[in-house]
Structure formats: C-alpha cells, structure tokens
Amino acid sequence: MKQNRPIYLDLLRIRQPVPAVVSFLHRVSGAGLFLGIPLLLHALDASLADPDGFAALAANPFLKLALFFLLAGYAYHGLAGLRFLLLDVHWGSALKQARYSAWAVLGAALASALLIGVWLW
C-alpha cells in the first residue's frame, strides 16, 4: 500500500487563515507574559526600594522596551481572550464572522500597541 504523505513539509510556505494566526499568537503572548513575570517583579521590587531605584528604572531604555512588549502582549492577550470567550458562547462562530472578529482583534491590538508606545515615550 503506497502512502501519499508528504516527505518534506515547508511550514514557512503554508498560509494559515487569520483565526488560526490569532489563536497561535494568543498562545505565544500567554507564554511570553508568563515568562515576563520575573522581570516585572524585579522591576517592582527595585522601584519600591528607594527613589533612586525608581529613577534608574525609568531611565533604562531596555526596560522601557521590555515594558512596551509586555503591555502590548497584555493588550493583545486580553482582546484575543475576549474574542475566544465570545466564541465559546457561540457568538460570531460562523466562518465570516470569525474572520471579521479575528481581523478586528489584530487591528485593535495594533492600535493599542501604538497608544502604549506613545504613552511610554
């Protein structure tokens, strides 16, 4: 019996639908937020220790960039999570509505990332 399975599958050439991309990014953002917890706790400890520690953290460009990615990740994760909660109650679960809501999540996340960037810098 001959199998017609692909021998080599190039994952970079496969184009996923937008809802699949939103789902994948939701998982990645959740993992990134979990891994960012120690950085946030260290920054909180240093900023509450004394006023000099807070001033040093506020002037650190690496920390601002890390904070930007964490806050943008929180915004994306929250928006995508809200979309998934609505899908769980069968609101917008038709294919066309699911695509529109996925694009809406990506657009709102981009807008919130721009707002967070303006706020930080």
GROMACS elastic network, one bead per residue, 0.5 to 0.9 nm:
[ bonds ]
;  ai    aj funct       b0    kb
    3     6     6  0.88643   500
    4     7     6  0.89047   500
    6     9     6  0.64389   500
    9    12     6  0.89425   500
    9    13     6  0.87151   500
    9    14     6  0.87519   500
   10    13     6  0.57115   500
   10    14     6  0.70329   500
   11    14     6  0.54325   500
   11    15     6  0.86143   500
   12    15     6  0.78690   500
   16    19     6  0.82577   500
   16    20     6  0.61686   500
   16    21     6  0.64901   500
   17    20     6  0.54391   500
   17    21     6  0.65109   500
   17    22     6  0.89459   500
   17    99     6  0.82218   500
   18    21     6  0.50232   500
   18    22     6  0.62266   500
   18    23     6  0.86191   500
   18    98     6  0.89083   500
   18    99     6  0.63970   500
   18   102     6  0.62397   500
   18   103     6  0.70926   500
   19    22     6  0.50734   500
   19    23     6  0.61751   500
   19    24     6  0.86397   500
   19    98     6  0.67673   500
   19    99     6  0.60292   500
   19   100     6  0.89667   500
   19   101     6  0.82887   500
   19   102     6  0.53610   500
   19   103     6  0.81215   500
   20    23     6  0.50346   500
   20    24     6  0.61441   500
   20    25     6  0.85770   500
   20   102     6  0.88235   500
   21    24     6  0.50946   500
   21    25     6  0.60753   500
   21    26     6  0.84408   500
   21   102     6  0.85819   500
   22    25     6  0.51567   500
   22    26     6  0.60084   500
   22    27     6  0.87371   500
   22    80     6  0.70645   500
   22   102     6  0.63149   500
   22   103     6  0.85640   500
   22   105     6  0.78777   500
   22   106     6  0.74818   500
   23    26     6  0.50615   500
   23    27     6  0.64935   500
   23    28     6  0.87954   500
   23    80     6  0.76945   500
   23    84     6  0.86729   500
   23   102     6  0.89399   500
   24    27     6  0.52821   500
   24    28     6  0.63084   500
   24    29     6  0.86505   500
   25    29     6  0.58822   500
   25    30     6  0.83825   500
   25    76     6  0.85939   500
   25    77     6  0.82932   500
   25    80     6  0.87746   500
   26    29     6  0.51919   500
   26    30     6  0.61748   500
   26    31     6  0.87269   500
   26    73     6  0.88823   500
   26    76     6  0.73691   500
   26    77     6  0.55925   500
   26    78     6  0.88245   500
   26    80     6  0.62650   500
   26    81     6  0.74714   500
   27    30     6  0.51217   500
   27    31     6  0.63156   500
   27    32     6  0.86451   500
   27    77     6  0.82914   500
   28    31     6  0.51786   500
   28    32     6  0.61324   500
   28    33     6  0.85873   500
   29    33     6  0.60228   500
   29    34     6  0.85120   500
   29    70     6  0.87607   500
   29    73     6  0.55646   500
   29    74     6  0.76039   500
   29    76     6  0.74989   500
   29    77     6  0.60840   500
   30    33     6  0.51435   500
   30    34     6  0.62020   500
   30    35     6  0.86534   500
   30    73     6  0.78445   500
   30    74     6  0.82252   500
   30    77     6  0.65827   500
   31    34     6  0.50978   500
   31    35     6  0.62141   500
   31    36     6  0.85951   500
   32    35     6  0.50683   500
   32    36     6  0.60629   500
   32    37     6  0.88827   500
   32    70     6  0.78411   500
   32    73     6  0.77024   500
   33    37     6  0.65449   500
   33    70     6  0.63993   500
   33    71     6  0.89975   500
   33    73     6  0.68321   500
   33    74     6  0.71503   500
   33    77     6  0.88700   500
   34    37     6  0.55807   500
   34    38     6  0.85035   500
   35    38     6  0.69574   500
   35    39     6  0.82120   500
   36    39     6  0.53756   500
   36    40     6  0.64045   500
   36    41     6  0.87884   500
   36    66     6  0.86593   500
   36    70     6  0.70623   500
   37    40     6  0.51392   500
   37    41     6  0.61458   500
   37    42     6  0.86137   500
   38    41     6  0.50575   500
   38    42     6  0.60800   500
   38    43     6  0.85294   500
   39    42     6  0.51620   500
   39    43     6  0.61292   500
   39    44     6  0.85491   500
   39    63     6  0.89702   500
   39    66     6  0.86913   500
   40    43     6  0.50838   500
   40    44     6  0.60592   500
   40    45     6  0.85478   500
   40    67     6  0.82374   500
   41    44     6  0.50407   500
   41    45     6  0.61037   500
   41    46     6  0.85942   500
   42    45     6  0.50884   500
   42    46     6  0.61367   500
   42    47     6  0.85065   500
   43    46     6  0.51534   500
   43    47     6  0.59784   500
   43    48     6  0.85141   500
   43    53     6  0.89729   500
   43    54     6  0.85058   500
   43    57     6  0.72340   500
   43    63     6  0.84842   500
   44    47     6  0.51700   500
   44    48     6  0.60934   500
   44    49     6  0.85035   500
   44    54     6  0.87805   500
   45    48     6  0.53534   500
   45    49     6  0.60873   500
   45    53     6  0.89471   500
   46    49     6  0.52541   500
   46    50     6  0.73612   500
   46    52     6  0.89828   500
   46    53     6  0.53828   500
   46    54     6  0.66285   500
   46    56     6  0.89800   500
   46    57     6  0.77743   500
   47    50     6  0.64676   500
   47    51     6  0.70150   500
   47    52     6  0.79988   500
   47    53     6  0.51066   500
   47    55     6  0.78005   500
   47    56     6  0.83901   500
   47    57     6  0.69099   500
   47    58     6  0.88205   500
   48    51     6  0.74572   500
   48    53     6  0.74975   500
   48    54     6  0.69695   500
   49    52     6  0.84094   500
   49    53     6  0.65708   500
   49    54     6  0.79547   500
   50    53     6  0.54283   500
   50    54     6  0.67202   500
   50    55     6  0.89910   500
   51    54     6  0.51408   500
   51    55     6  0.62610   500
   51    56     6  0.86651   500
   52    55     6  0.50454   500
   52    56     6  0.61147   500
   52    57     6  0.86026   500
   53    56     6  0.51102   500
   53    57     6  0.62263   500
   53    58     6  0.86199   500
   54    57     6  0.51322   500
   54    58     6  0.61074   500
   54    59     6  0.86902   500
   55    58     6  0.50885   500
   55    59     6  0.62817   500
   55    60     6  0.87563   500
   56    59     6  0.53302   500
   56    60     6  0.63536   500
   57    60     6  0.52268   500
   57    61     6  0.85653   500
   57    63     6  0.68855   500
   57    64     6  0.83650   500
   58    61     6  0.80375   500
   58    63     6  0.78806   500
   58    64     6  0.75084   500
   59    63     6  0.84036   500
   59    64     6  0.82038   500
   60    63     6  0.54309   500
   60    64     6  0.64774   500
   60    65     6  0.89168   500
   61    65     6  0.62071   500
   61    66     6  0.85963   500
   62    65     6  0.51415   500
   62    66     6  0.61639   500
   62    67     6  0.84830   500
   63    67     6  0.59039   500
   63    68     6  0.84021   500
   64    68     6  0.60393   500
   64    69     6  0.86972   500
   64   120     6  0.71845   500
   64   121     6  0.84369   500
   65    69     6  0.63655   500
   65    70     6  0.86561   500
   65   120     6  0.89690   500
   66    69     6  0.52106   500
   66    70     6  0.61773   500
   66    71     6  0.85907   500
   67    70     6  0.50345   500
   67    71     6  0.59809   500
   67    72     6  0.83582   500
   67   120     6  0.86628   500
   68    71     6  0.52385   500
   68    72     6  0.59590   500
   68    73     6  0.83054   500
   68   113     6  0.79021   500
   68   116     6  0.68045   500
   68   117     6  0.65569   500
   68   120     6  0.73281   500
   69    72     6  0.51052   500
   69    73     6  0.58508   500
   69    74     6  0.84988   500
   69   113     6  0.84713   500
   70    74     6  0.61279   500
   70    75     6  0.86405   500
   71    75     6  0.62275   500
   71    76     6  0.86397   500
   71   113     6  0.79189   500
   71   116     6  0.72784   500
   72    75     6  0.50398   500
   72    76     6  0.61541   500
   72    77     6  0.84382   500
   72   109     6  0.74043   500
   72   110     6  0.84565   500
   72   112     6  0.70201   500
   72   113     6  0.51048   500
   72   114     6  0.87427   500
   72   116     6  0.69857   500
   72   117     6  0.87024   500
   73    76     6  0.51221   500
   73    77     6  0.58670   500
   73    78     6  0.83671   500
   73   109     6  0.86731   500
   73   113     6  0.85323   500
   74    77     6  0.50899   500
   74    78     6  0.59735   500
   74    79     6  0.85326   500
   75    78     6  0.52367   500
   75    79     6  0.61989   500
   75    80     6  0.86029   500
   75   108     6  0.88507   500
   75   109     6  0.63614   500
   75   112     6  0.68114   500
   75   113     6  0.76365   500
   76    79     6  0.51815   500
   76    80     6  0.60225   500
   76    81     6  0.82775   500
   76   105     6  0.75449   500
   76   106     6  0.78168   500
   76   108     6  0.80895   500
   76   109     6  0.50836   500
   76   110     6  0.83116   500
   76   112     6  0.82098   500
   76   113     6  0.84518   500
   77    80     6  0.52555   500
   77    81     6  0.58360   500
   77    82     6  0.84889   500
   77   109     6  0.87695   500
   78    81     6  0.50068   500
   78    82     6  0.61109   500
   78    83     6  0.86337   500
   79    82     6  0.51633   500
   79    83     6  0.63570   500
   79    84     6  0.87874   500
   79   105     6  0.60690   500
   79   106     6  0.87323   500
   79   108     6  0.77620   500
   79   109     6  0.71578   500
   80    84     6  0.62534   500
   80    85     6  0.86588   500
   80   102     6  0.80241   500
   80   105     6  0.61447   500
   80   106     6  0.84620   500
   80   109     6  0.87671   500
   81    84     6  0.50284   500
   81    85     6  0.61691   500
   81    86     6  0.86396   500
   82    85     6  0.50494   500
   82    86     6  0.62791   500
   82    87     6  0.86299   500
   83    86     6  0.51632   500
   83    87     6  0.62293   500
   83    88     6  0.86884   500
   83    92     6  0.88986   500
   83   101     6  0.71446   500
   83   102     6  0.78689   500
   83   105     6  0.75796   500
   84    88     6  0.61329   500
   84    89     6  0.88688   500
   85    88     6  0.50092   500
   85    89     6  0.67226   500
   85    90     6  0.88824   500
   85    91     6  0.88591   500
   86    89     6  0.53681   500
   86    90     6  0.65193   500
   86    91     6  0.53272   500
   86    92     6  0.72080   500
   86    93     6  0.84393   500
   87    91     6  0.52673   500
   87    92     6  0.60754   500
   87    93     6  0.55670   500
   87    98     6  0.81810   500
   88    91     6  0.74036   500
   88    93     6  0.83510   500
   89    92     6  0.88595   500
   89    93     6  0.87388   500
   90    93     6  0.54178   500
   90    94     6  0.85622   500
   91    94     6  0.83497   500
   91    97     6  0.88062   500
   92    95     6  0.80664   500
   92    96     6  0.83181   500
   92    97     6  0.50460   500
   92    98     6  0.56912   500
   92   100     6  0.89142   500
   92   101     6  0.75900   500
   93    96     6  0.83187   500
   93    97     6  0.64310   500
   93    98     6  0.55837   500
   94    97     6  0.53582   500
   94    98     6  0.59263   500
   94    99     6  0.86084   500
   95    98     6  0.51100   500
   95    99     6  0.62502   500
   95   100     6  0.87301   500
   96    99     6  0.52221   500
   96   100     6  0.63314   500
   96   101     6  0.87017   500
   97   100     6  0.50550   500
   97   101     6  0.60665   500
   97   102     6  0.84881   500
   98   101     6  0.51370   500
   98   102     6  0.60883   500
   98   103     6  0.86575   500
   99   102     6  0.50903   500
   99   103     6  0.62792   500
   99   104     6  0.85614   500
  100   103     6  0.51566   500
  100   104     6  0.60841   500
  100   105     6  0.86498   500
  101   105     6  0.61269   500
  101   106     6  0.86487   500
  102   105     6  0.51212   500
  102   106     6  0.63603   500
  102   107     6  0.86750   500
  103   106     6  0.51090   500
  103   107     6  0.61178   500
  103   108     6  0.85279   500
  104   107     6  0.50831   500
  104   108     6  0.59730   500
  104   109     6  0.83676   500
  105   108     6  0.51708   500
  105   109     6  0.59496   500
  105   110     6  0.85093   500
  106   109     6  0.51290   500
  106   110     6  0.61717   500
  106   111     6  0.86572   500
  107   110     6  0.51341   500
  107   111     6  0.61989   500
  107   112     6  0.85954   500
  108   111     6  0.50405   500
  108   112     6  0.60521   500
  108   113     6  0.84899   500
  109   112     6  0.50673   500
  109   113     6  0.60449   500
  109   114     6  0.86014   500
  110   113     6  0.50515   500
  110   114     6  0.62666   500
  110   115     6  0.86921   500
  111   114     6  0.51388   500
  111   115     6  0.62931   500
  111   116     6  0.86651   500
  112   116     6  0.60572   500
  112   117     6  0.85092   500
  113   116     6  0.50317   500
  113   117     6  0.61060   500
  113   118     6  0.86353   500
  114   117     6  0.50630   500
  114   118     6  0.62454   500
  114   119     6  0.85807   500
  115   118     6  0.51236   500
  115   119     6  0.61026   500
  115   120     6  0.86414   500
  116   120     6  0.61128   500
  116   121     6  0.85548   500
  117   120     6  0.52041   500
  117   121     6  0.60596   500
  118   121     6  0.53402   500
